Amino acid sequence: MSFLLACPFCGPRPVDEYAYFGEVTQRPTGSPSLRELTDYVYFRDNVAGVQREWWQHRTGCGEWFLAERDTRTNEVLEVILPDPKRPV
Amino acid sequence: MRLDKRAGERIDRGKAVSFTFAGWKVTGFEGDTIASAAFAAGKRVFSRSFKYHRPRGLMCCSGHCPNCQMTVDGVPNVRVCTEPIREGTVVEGQNVRWSLDFDFMSMTDKVGAPFTPVGFYYRTFIRPRAAWPLYEKFLRSAAGLGKLDPHAGHSRRYDTEHRHARVLVVGGGWAGRSAALDAAKAGPGVVLVDEDARHADLDLAGVEVLAPARALGIWEGGLVPVDAGTVLYRFRAEKVVVAAGATEQPVVFPGNDLVGVMLPDGVRRLVRDFSIKPGERAVVLGADDETLAIAGELEEIGTEIVKVVDLRESRPRELVAEGGKGRVRRLVLDGERYSCDLLVAAGGRQPAYSLLAQAGARVEYDEALGVFVPTELPDGVEAVGAVTGEGLTKIAPEPAYPGKGKCFVCVCEDVTTKDMKRAIGEGFDSIELAKRYTTTTMGPCQGKLCHLASIRVYAQQNRMYESAIGTTTARPPWAPVELGLLAGRELTPARRGSIHWRHEEAGATIQWAGPWKRPYAYGEKPEDEVRAVHEALGVIDVSTLGKLLVEGPDAVALLERLYPNRFGDMKRGRIRYGVLTSDGGRIMDDGTIARLTDDLFYVTTTSTGADAVTAWFEWWNAVWGYDAEIVNVTGALAAVNLAGPRSREALGRLVDDPDDVSADAFKYLDAKHLDVAGVPTLALRIGFVGELGYELHFPSPAGEHLWDALVAGGARPFGLEPQRVLRLEKGHVIVGQDTDSESNLYSSGMSWLPKMDKDDFVGKFALEHFAQRDEKEKLVGFTMEANVLPAEGAQIVIEGLPAGRVTSARRSEAVGEVIGLAWVPTDRSEPGTRVEIVVDRQRRGAKITHGAFYDPSGERMRS
């Protein structure tokens, strides 16, 4: 992995400046069964294709944002700032 | 063999440099390479070949072929043809038993022929199985090139430098130079790298030239690591222009590896750069004008040209180089013998496409040129000059010429045409498989000199077209790299608090604690510092604690959802101990949370967890979209813990009104703003070390001032080690030491902490499930029956079987015993249970306890 990623604030930077926090998952609500909980905590879709994922510009401005990335080519299609009005 | 001074030579005849070459003293001139100086001094054998231990001499003089790999001052596999000479250098041969001129192992060349065909190892040394240790011993000593001294210390320092380039040009030939100059007209940020040291003084307007420096590969995002000896440049280039040129290819004929068989470029370098006469009688063999032109150049310096063979005109039925003692003596051409001591031969040039291919370009066989050329370049990568095939003419020598003797396709790995035929005969019917079986192209030259030849031989044997065979996969690095360069130097800066130099001045032993440098203890006896805290007054620098401000209308909501604790019911000026858990229910970090106003909280984390906790807070805040701000003030604030029975009195003397810190005005778990020695301070009354104590948080710049005031007030500085003893006496857990990634609040004895009636918090789902099951293990305290100290991590043995582990253990003067914390099976976790702990390989008795060894009711810290 050595691609460039564009921070919504700082622009394109080497990926080494970022922390990757994995694909966006759906946190269960209510009282999930052990099965549902295990799925959420430990299992990932790991798609070969475009996925939405969390990134933080860790050694830059520190911002958390979402990126749509093609895992096969590392092409980043879009970076999105999370909207406080619409929790992820 | 040195010629008279010539124009353009790169040596300074006024400056003699001496070094040791395979035991001989050799003197050359400044500007010489090790190889040129040794050649001028009459040395001809530079190495022994990989498998047959045949003598090998200079061939390419360009740093490509394996023939001049030697050990230079203990560093193996240095290509001495490009290594500058330095006074006193010791150069030794490698892959040699005895000496370069007489190698014991060269018997494999003479008698070993039936024993060393391709695949011999794979087939032979597998049975009988019992004999493998014997085989292994022999094979290990015979295999490999060069030796590393495992006991040698650091010989060099390596660094990594991150660079940006608008345009990075790889290769400093005519095409690379003009591409660089063109790019420089459009603005700055143009860098040219070339592996040839001679390009170091290249002067191109607006272009930074790095030489000798090798581009090792091209990765996505324009990442190009460049090997510049002891510095690895990690270039990020907006555009990469590859002008790697084309590499002269050897001709494949029997005896083509003899000492004295050279490529024209190698000969040119010896003559032009170092004014060396490479031979007395030469035969020139080639299929293009460029190669044949070397004859004229040699004649000029007085070498007799015995024969020029133009392979375009003749198709010899026999073309053999014969030698004596490994050196070329004559060329036999269709029965005619031409005596010579130098045989210059080349089969044209192959574009050096490897960098482009591994960057993602397609490589195709160009029928018109008879070579492989790159096509379909990836975005951001360009190719110019000979690497694209530009300027090359069709040269098609026979894939291999017939005759008696070993005919090498790959000189690095000693692979002959016979080996290739055998591999094909055995059914390795793809070039990738044949490559792996024969190991051709897998040696030090990485296919630069043998890739084309092996494909041609393969095509001829299989009666196929080269285009149908394709190439093997090109992988980085372009050239061998020293591992040290890839490892580089760790440049993580040490973090030091603002009071740090006071600790150094006091003679403290400093140790690493995560990214921080912290005092271990101030003297030889940490127990004295422990006693001072118990009996009087101590002070420890805890500036390394993570410190966060959480502020906003949603601050309570955010914290209540991050922690299993409740905060909404907290009064202003109160403190709560909190533990962070993951959604898997595991303990992540702990610390204190003080409510300063309705909307403002001051949060502390562990010293090593500060950065991760900050990121964790900010991430969840982004997920949930709360109206709360998180500010990391870890570096902005210093902190000290003033502890001991006399701490109230000592603090009282430093504040305006001592009544502000009286037992009634400043209770246990209160947070309060105070001016301490004139410094605005947030004082937290908490008791990690188990005595009456105050954690003072204040602006970092005032660190030394406040520290000095506290020490002058009678506080004895104590370090990390006494603090570890003190907290262990209280049974206070250190997250990450006493807990691991499997520990949860129930197994760690903190089932009182989570408020399960809250709607949601991170970890709640998991804790709901944990609450319904029995934990396998529990964290408990123990005391040793005898005065022996178990190591942290020591095994706990129950009925002769390993059943648990010690996480902390110390001798406690206050308790009068060796105490510790340990994980044990739940059914053995009842206080009073006897277990055994392995100490110095012996099982010693221990008794399980509740864990709070000292002042279990907490009277002292609440007093």
Interface residues (C-beta under 8 A of the other chain):
Chain A: M1 S2 F3 L4 P14 V15 A19 F21 R27 P28 T29 S31 P32 L34 L37 Y40 V41 Y42 W54 Q56 R58 G62 W64 F65 N74 P82 D83 P84 K85 R86 P87 V88
Chain B: H162 W219 E220 G221 G222 L223 R236 S582 D583 G584 A615 E618 W619 A622 V623 W624 G625 Y626 D627 D760 F765 A766 E768 H769
